[in-house]
Every structure is written in structure tokens, then in C-alpha cells.
Amino acid sequence: MCGRAACTLAPRVLQQRLGAQTFEGQENYRESYNVGPGRYQPILVCRVNADGTITRHIVSMRWGLMPSWSKSALGGGPREPINARSETIAEKPTFKKLVSGKRCIVPADGYFEWQKLNAKQRQPFFFRFPATIKADPNETQPVDEKKDFIKDEHVKEEEIKHEFDPEQRHPLTMAGLYDVWQNRETGEKIYTYCIITVPSAKKTQFVHDRMPAIIDPSLVDMWLSPNIPYEEVAPLLTPYEDIEYYPVSNVVGNVRNDTIECVIPVSSVKTETSVGGYGSPTKSPTKAITNFFKSVKTDPSLKKEEREVKDEEKPIAFDNDAVVVLEETTAASRYRKRKERAEEFKVKSEKKYA
């Protein structure tokens, strides 16, 4: 499931990154490193204009789906699902009428999920797009070499913010469904949404057996288009492999903690040969981020070609005890392969609806 996320992009940046014409209900949106159910978040939808064109729009919606047929505004109660399983959304009464005309995208810096260690302990992880997925879909540069600006254990706050600045990568584009409840007496409209989930990608199953359905940025219009039936876009709801993840501090467990510490990696989570052998995280994200940059610092004496070969031979890790968050192939290579698959899917769909 997905029950916590981070979305810290300013409204203006969100509109620019997502190509949205308008941002409705902007006053309800508050940037946050720790977003829980019941909060209003920016949701991307498509609308058909009078001339037949389709444009993108952002609408602030409350997390927790309230069906339009509800007799009253529930206000975040247990009957408002925050997730919908992809395997059953075309069958369940709450969702089956939404899959055709009320599909949406839930943008975020990333989302959190907890790995159960034992009966009393859980380790939170943060998931996000790798840095190769830029705001410009045509920009396919490899992962930037980490800047050698960490000189000692005392990391400046602005340097941490730069590394975890959401503007450095494309917003995570999670698939969702939305509905609009209207008060028959006052005419008041309440927009609510839920996130679609799928089985976890193979490399993230040790954290949780479910993950959000993530739509490739190049296929967002296809997912949102009301002119394409759900049966044609259902294949997009699959486990997403090209995801970056790392353990974070337990401070994120309390939704009232809304600081950058929620998304900074901790480095004392010990890995073992068997999946899932983790200990307790440190309480010092400053030291963790220092170790992170030290571990991936590139040897300046190597030529560019040699560095690229070296990067392909050895996976990037936070440090010797950290979770490996990228596979052995470079992120740029995986991005190109994913883009090729997306283009093939797009060409087939365009031919069918030409």
C-alpha cells in the first residue's frame, strides 16, 4: 500500500513541470515532506475542451476517495479508501465507474513505505525517480557525478537541501482515480482521490509486497486521456523497476514531523546476504549524508570514458553498510531502455486510434 508521501514543489514549479494550464484550489495545497491521508494534494487531470483539444490541469484534492454517491461528506473516515488495487478496480463498485473517465496522476517528490523488521520495529524507506529522469523528457544525461563539496562532518543545511531539492528530478507520477462529491443543497464540490497500487517490483519486495502504480512520464497523456478506454491503458499498471530507494529516519513515522530530515538517508541500516536483514537506523542524518557523498565520489584522475566503465562495473551505494539503490547497469542505460519501450507502446496506440 501507499499511505505517506512527500510533495514540496511550489505551485508555479508544479504547473511548469507537469505542463498544466491551471491550478484550481491552490489555496488548499501546502508543501510538505510528510503528507498523510486527509491532506489536500495537487492532482493532475486532463479535460476535453469545446474545440476537442485535451489540456492538462492541476486540481487540489483530498487524499481518501469519497464516492460521488455518498449521502454525506465523510471527512476522512475509514470508508474513504486511500489505495485501490489494480487487480480489482474494474470490478469494485467504488472504482469501476472511475476507470474510464476519472483517471488522474498523483505527483510527488516520492513516497514512503515501511519494512517490518519484527513485532515491534519497522524501517521506513523513501522511493523516488532516479536523477536521470529530468523535467525535460528529452534530456537523457546520466546520473550527475556527485559534487565534492562535502569537506567535513559538518554539512551545511543549504548543501543538504540542494541534494534533496525536488527540482533536481522529475516528480514521481503515480496513477490514481478521483471523484467529485457535491452537496445537493449548497452546491459545494469536494474533490477526493486514491492511489492505485500494484505488486512490488522484484528488488523492492523486501520492503513491502505492494507499491504505487507509477506511470512513465512519457505515457502520462495516454493514461489521462478520456478518449482511450481503460482496457487499453490497463497494461500500464505494472511494477516499476527503475526506482531509487533508501532507508530514512523514523521521524517520518509521525505525520506532524514535517522537515527535510524525513527524506535524508540514514546509513547504519546493515545489509546481509539474505533480503531483509536490517538493524535500527541512526538518528544523525547529517553524518549519513556526508558518508553518502564520500562513498560515491569519483576519482578525478580518471578520464570520462574510464569513469563510465567503472560506474557500470560497480553499483552505487550510500556506503559499505547502506542499501544499494541502483542496479549494476547505469541509470542512463535503464532510462533509455524504458523510453524505447514507452515509444513502442505509444506508436502502437497512435496507429490504433489514428
Number of C-alpha atoms within 10 A of each C-alpha: 21 22 17 19 22 26 24 21 21 13 17 11 12 21 19 11 17 20 14 18 12 14 19 15 15 16 10 14 19 17 16 20 23 24 26 20 22 18 16 24 28 28 27 27 25 22 16 13 9 7 6 8 8 16 16 19 19 27 21 23 28 25 27 27 31 28 25 19 11 11 11 13 15 14 14 18 13 9 12 20 18 24 20 24 19 19 14 11 17 18 10 12 11 18 21 12 14 19 20 19 19 20 22 28 29 27 25 26 25 24 24 26 22 22 19 16 15 8 6 6 11 18 21 21 22 24 22 22 20 22 19 23 24 19 17 11 12 10 10 17 15 17 13 8 11 15 12 11 12 19 9 11 12 10 16 12 10 10 13 18 13 11 15 15 15 21 18 15 19 23 25 26 25 25 26 31 25 27 23 16 20 19 14 10 6 7 9 9 13 17 22 28 33 27 28 27 24 20 21 21 18 11 14 22 15 16 20 16 14 18 27 28 26 27 23 19 20 14 16 21 17 18 25 25 23 19 13 15 14 18 10 11 17 14 9 19 20 18 19 19 15 19 19 18 22 23 26 26 23 19 17 24 16 11 15 11 15 17 13 19 21 24 28 22 28 28 29 20 20 15 16 11 6 7 12 15 12 20 14 16 20 16 16 15 22 19 17 22 23 21 21 22 20 18 15 18 13 16 8 8 8 11 9 10 9 11 16 13 11 13 17 16 12 13 15 19 19 22 19 14 14 21 22 17 20 19 18 13 14 20 24 17 15 16 18 14 12 15 19 12 11 16 14 10 14 15 10 11 15 10 8 8 8 6
